[in-house]
Amino acid sequence: MTENQSDENKKQYDYSFDYIQGKLEGKKDSFGMLMKEIVRAGICTECGTCAAVCPVLEWDHLIGQPKLIGKCTGCGICYNQCPRTITDPIQLMGEFKTGYVGNTNIPEVIGGQDGGSITSLLCYLFDEHLIDAAVVTMKDPKNPWHPVAQIITNKEDGIKASGSIYCHSQTVEALMDAIRQDYRSIAFIGTPCNIDAVDKMMSSPAGMLKYFMRAHVLKIGLFCMDSFAPEAIYSFFKKEGIDLSKVEKMDINKGKFHVYYSNKDEPVKSYTIKQLDKFKSSSCNFCTDLTAENADISVGSVGSGPNKNTVFARTGIGTEIIEDAAKKGYLTIEPFNSINLNAVLFLAKLKKVSQYNIQKRKVFIVKDTEDEPRIKTKPELDQTPVSPTLGTRKVLSVSKAINEEEKIVKISLTNSLGQVLENIKIRIVSVEELFEKRPWITSIKELFPYETIEIGYPLEVQEGEIKYENVLVEASTDEYGKIYSKTFKLEPPEKK
């Protein structure tokens, strides 16, 4: 190859690179995102693609990761070529026929939750006799703002059910009740996790509804970023002085959770989502579906503007229903290009990459052997603590393992509650007959759902031999009182 040919090829490559660079959205921290989400999360395949396509990256064979050798422009090429990143719109949102921006035309629904599109669709479906029943989530009249799944059979109840409750609801149980009551055509409204359950029942070879020909289920999915544990978030609201019986509406908008006493007034309280993160359901840490990808119709408020909804028709029947409802005056719909798709993609991406960022954290705590001994009191033997709010729910899972080499017993405590435990006081003592000795006391500020801490409690050694005693482990919190109390009998590990 001549020098001129080499220069020409380089120009062509530079032109192609610049062209692709211009087409990518890119962010100023694209390389930083690659490092955070892929390399430091431990899922890098070490394929070297990022360094192969970027002129300011090279592969560091010594540490097995890319490194910058020039200034990063934030073009996003490295991030978008990585086989582990999720960047394709279909991967992020699922397949769909078309999309709309929609809002209600029904006077009773205007001014409700966002655009009121789902309520309008229910009204249309009932009026046109396309469904016999619908499964919805309503507010429990006996327990303010706690969700209860209901079977409804008319549009008046559909209007009453409007509004969002940001907690899990057992809608699949209500669906099966509707099928047992011989309803033949049912609209099922649920969050992505519940839509996934119904879709699996309808499509899996072992699905309960796959070969069930007596009922048709129309799946209408809600966009969902997080669901909150009611016993956790509502307790927090009460501490904040919010009277749940007066609350008329809750919504999430622009990264904030708003609580209203009246639809027409400003929110009585607003919180950033980060402030409420500790109250979300632990299962949401593992969810990667924002837009209810397995629904026939998906509806959310992201990307559509105030008092409107983003609506995706994912199946043929979904498309027909949306367009006919608009034609008959139940909905106003705008074309797909009215959606701010970047907003939807951004949030969808946050959910997709959560599968890479969930790591089981362990906090290792070692006891100082110089603690003051002796507390004279009778130990409480194996107990199941009961608190007024938790009943007999299992809060902590505790296990032990003896390490003879280090002369400690490792006590592992795992949060089994599914919500954040705060200000846990841990107390461990050796028990000899009726006396306690060598106490160890500490407090843990926060223990996240299914997070584990390990405590190394030293065994007593006499004349070079380990003395195996009983160990009492107790835990309590300010909110729930005593949540764990058990005495473990220590025995020498079996020799292999």
N, C-alpha and C positions, 0 to 999 in steps of 0.2 A: 504494500500500500504506500503510495506516495505521500509526501508531507501535505500537499494540497488536499488529497482525498481525506487524510486524517483530520485536517482542519474543518473540511466540509461536514464530515460525520459528526464532529464535536458541535458544530453550529446547529445541525439538525437535532442532536440530542438536547442541546440547551433550549432550542425552540420548543421541543416537545415537553421538556420539563417545565418551562415557563407557562406553556398552555395549560398543562394539568394543574400546575400551582394556582393559576388564575381561576380554574373551575372549582377548586376545593374551597369550602367555606373557611376553614382554618381558624385557629385561635392562637393568641400570643403565648399560650402555655401548652401547645400541642405536644412538645417533647416532654414537658413536665407531666402531662396527662398520661403519656405512654409509660413513663417511669412509675408513676403512682399506681395506675390501674393494672398494669401488666407486669412490669419488671419487679417492683417491690412487693407486689401481691403474690409473687412466687409462681406465676403461670406462664412466664415467658418460655417459649419453645426453643430459644437460642438458634432460630433459623437465620438470623442476621438480615432479614428483609429490610428492616428499618434503615440499617447502615448501607445496604446495597443501593437504595433508591435516593438517599439524601447526600448531597455533597459536603455537608458539614457534620456528618456522623461517621464514625468508624467503629468496627467491632473490636472490643477489648477482650482478647482471648484469655487474658490472665484472670479477669473477674467474671467473664462470661456474660457481658451485657454491653449495650451501646454506650458510646461516650461522645460528647461534643468536641469537635476540633475547630469549630468556627462559631459564628454568631447564628443562633436560631432565629429565623424570621417568622416562625409561627405559621408556616404554610400548611401544616397538617398532613403532609405527604407521608411521613413516617407512621403517624397514628393510623391513617386510613389504609395503609397497605398491610399492617400487622394482621396475621391470621386470627389473633385472639380478640381484637377489638370488634365491637358490634356497631357498624356504621350504616348498613344498608337500610333504607326506610322500611322495606318489607319485613326485615328482621326485627326492626324496632316496633312497628305498629301492627304487623300481621297483614295478610292479604285482604283487600276489600274491592268491591265493584266500583264504588264512587263515594264521594264525600260531600257533605253539605254544611252550611251554617243555617241552623233552624231556630225558630222561636214560635211560641204558641199564638193562636188567634182566638183562643177561648177566653172570654172575659173573666170567668171565675179563676182562671189559672194565671193570668197576667199579674206580675208582681210577686210570684212565688219564687221557687228555687231556680236560679239562673234563667234559662229560656223556657222551662216547662215543656220541653219536647216529649219526654216520656209520658207525662200525664196526657198530653194531647193525643199521642199515639194510642194510649189505652182507651180514651174516649172514642176515637175513630173505630178501633177494633170492636168495641162493644156495640156502637151504633150500627155498624155494618154487619153485625152478627157473625164476625169472623172468629170470635173466641167465645167459649162458654164461661171461662173463668180466667183469672190472673192471680199469680202468686206475687205478693208485694211485701215490703217491710213497713210496718206502721209503728207509731209510738205506743208503748204499753200504757194504758190509761191509769193503771195502778202504780206504775213506777216511772216517773217522768224521764223521758228521753232514753229509756232502755228499749231496744228493738224487739219487736215480736213479729214473726212471719204470719201472714194472713192469706186466706183464699178469699178473693172478692169476685162478685158476679155482676157488677153494674158500674157504670161510669161515675156515678155519684161517689161511690166508695173509692174509685180511682183518684178522684179529685181530693178526697180526704187524706189519701195516702201520700200526697205530694210532699216534697221536702226530703232532705238527706239526713240520715243518722249515721255518724261515722264510726260504727261499731259492727262487729260480726253479727250476722243474723242467720238462723238455721232455716233458710228458705227451701232447701231440698226436702226437708221433712214435710213441709206444707205442700210441696209439689207431689210427693208420693201420696199424701192424704187426698189431694184433688183427683189423682188418677184412680185411687181406690173408691172414690165417690162417683166414679164413672163420668167425669168431665172429659169430653173428647178432644177439645181444642183449647190449649192453655198457653197464655203468655207468661213467661217466667222472667222476672226482673231481678237481677242480682249483680254482685261485684264479680270481677274476673275469676276469683277462686271458686265461687259457687257456679258460675257459668262453666268453668272447666269440669266441675263434678258432673253436671248434667250432660255436657258434651261427651265425657267419657262413658257415662251410662248409655248414651245413644249410639256411640261409635265403636267402643271397645268390643272385641269378640266375647268377652265375659260380662258385657254391660247389661244391666237389668232392663233397659229400655230398647236395646238394639232390635230385638225381634218382637217388640210389643206393638201390635198394629192398631190397637184400639184408641190411642191418644197421640195427638200431634203437639209438640212443644215448640213454641216460638221463643227463642232466646234473645232477650234484650239486655245488653250488658252496660254497666256503669263504669266510666273511667274511675280508677281508684289508685291513689298513691300510697295511702296508709289507712289502716283501721286501728281504732284505739280501744283498749280494754276499759269497759265502762266503770268497773269497780275502782280503777286507778284514776282515770281522767276526771270522772265526776266527783270523786273524793277531793281531788285537787281544786276543782271549780268551787266546791262548797267552802273549802279553806279560803278561797279568794273572795268569798262573800257573794257568789252567784247563786241565786235562788232558781233551781232548775224548773220549779213549777211555774215560774213567770217567763221562762225562755220560750220564744216563739220560733226562733230560727237559728241554725248554726250553718256557717259556710266557710269554705277555704278559698281564698282569693289572693293572688299575688304573693304567695308564700306565707300568708297569715291565716290563722284560725280565728274567726269572728263569732261572737255570741251576741244575739239580739234579744231584747225584751219586746221589741216591736219591729215589724217589717219596714215601717216607714222612718224609723229613727236610726241614728248612728249606733254602732255596736256598743253594748255596755262594757265589753272587754274584748281585747284583741291580743293574740299571742303569736309569736313567730313559731313556725313548725319546729324549729330547732329546740325551742323551749319545751315543747310537748313531746319531743322525741322519746323520752324515757317512758311515756305512757302508751306507746303504740304496741300493738300485738306483736309478739315475738315472731310469728309466722311471716309478718310483712318484711322482715329482714331478708327472707329468702324468695320473695315473690318477684318475678321479672316481667309481669304483664300489667301495663298501665291501662290499655285500651280495650280490654275484654276481647281478645283476638279470636276466640272461638264462638262469639255470639253471631246471631243473624243481623242484629243492629247494635251498634255501639254508640253510646251517648256520653258526652262530658262537657265541661265548661272551659277546658284548656284550648286556647287558639281561636276562640270565637268572639271575644269581646263581651262587654257587660250585657246581662239579660238575654244572652243567646247561648246556643249549644253547638258544639262540633258533633256532627252525626256521620258515622260511617255505615254504609250499607255493605255488608260482607257477603250476602247471598242474594240469589235472584228474588226470593220472596221478600227479603228485607228491602230491596230496591223498590219493588212494586208497592209495598205498604207505605213507604215514606212518600213516594211520588203521588200515590192516590190520595193519601191523607192531605197533602198540600193542595192537590187539585180540588178537593172537596171542602177546603177552607179551614181545616183544623190546624194547619201549620203554614208558616211562611218559610220557604227555603231559598237559600242563595247558593250559587254554584261552588264547586270544589275550590276554585282559586280564591274564594273569600276567606278560606281557613288560613290562619297563621300557622303553617305547617311546622315552621322551625320551633315554635313553642311546644308543640306536641312531641316533636322528635327529641327535643332537649330533655323533657321530663321522662319520656320513654327510655331514653338512654340511661338516665340515672337509675331507673329500675333494672335495666338489663345488666349493668355492670355491678349491681349489688351482689350477684352470684360470685364475683371475683374478690369482693372486698370483705366478705364475711369470714372472719377468722375466730376460732375458739381461743379466747384469751385465758391465760392462767397467771395468777398472781402468787408468787412463792413467798411465804412468810416463815421466817425461822425464829424460834423462841430464843431469847437470851437466857442462858443457863444460870445467870446470877440473880434471877428473881427471888424475892423473899418467899420462903415457904410458909405453910401452915395456915389453913383457915378451918376452924373447928365447926363443922356442921354436918348434918346427915345428908348424904347425896340423894337426889331424886332418881330412882331407877327408871327404866324405859317408860316413856310417856308419849302420848300423842297430844300435843298442845291444841287447845281449842280457843279461837278468838271469835268475838261476835261477828266480825266481818268476813272471816275466812272459813268458819266452820271447821271441818276436818280436812280441808284441802291440803295436799302435800306441798309444803313451801320449800323445804330443803331436802336434797338427797345427800347423804353422808356415807363415805366409805373410808376404810383404813387399810394401811399396808405398812408392815414393819420392815425397816431397813437396818439390819444388824450391823452392817459395816459402818454406817453413820450413827448408829445407836439412837435412832429416832423412830417415831411412828408418824407416818405421813397421813394426815387427815384431810380428805378432799371434801369440800362443801360445794354443791351445785345448786343454783337457783332453779327450782322446778316449777315456780309459780306462773311463769309466762309474762311477768311484768317486773319492772325494776324494783328491787328492794333497797331501801335507803337506811343509812345509819344503823347497820347491824352490829350489835355487840356480841362478840364471841368470847366465851369463857371455857377454858379447858383445865381440868385438874386431875391429878392422880387420886384414886380412891383406895384406901386401905381400911378394911372393916367399915367402921362408921365415920372415919375421918377423911378429910380432904387435905391434900398437900401439893406443893409445887404448882400454885395457880398461875395461869397465863391468861391475860385479858387484853383484848384489843377491840377496835371498832373498824368496820369497813364502811366507807362513805356511800358507795354504790356497788351493787352487784347486779349486773344486767341479766336478762333472761338467758338461762342455760349457760351462763358463765360459771367457771369453776375457779375456786381458790384452793391452794394447797398449803397446809400449815405443818411445819416440821416440829413436832413436840418431842423433846428429848426423853429417852427412857432412863430410869434410874440405874446406875451401875454401882455394884458393891463388890469389892475385891476383884475387879476386872470382869465380873459376870453381870450380864443384864438381868435386872429384876423385873419380871413381868407382872404388872399390876392391872387393875381396871382403870379405865380412863372415862371420865364424864365429860361430854361435850354439850354445851348449852348455847343457844342463840336466841336473841330477842331484838325487837325493833320498837321504836317509839310509837309507831302507828298500830302495830298488831300485837304488841306484847311478846310473850314467849312463843317462839315458833318452832323450837326444837329442843329436846332434852333426852339424852340417851346415854347409858353407861355401856361401854364396850369392854368385853373381856379380852385381854391381850394374852396370846399364847405364842410360844416360839414357832417360827415358820417351819414347815416341813422340809426336811433335807432331801434334795433330789439325788 
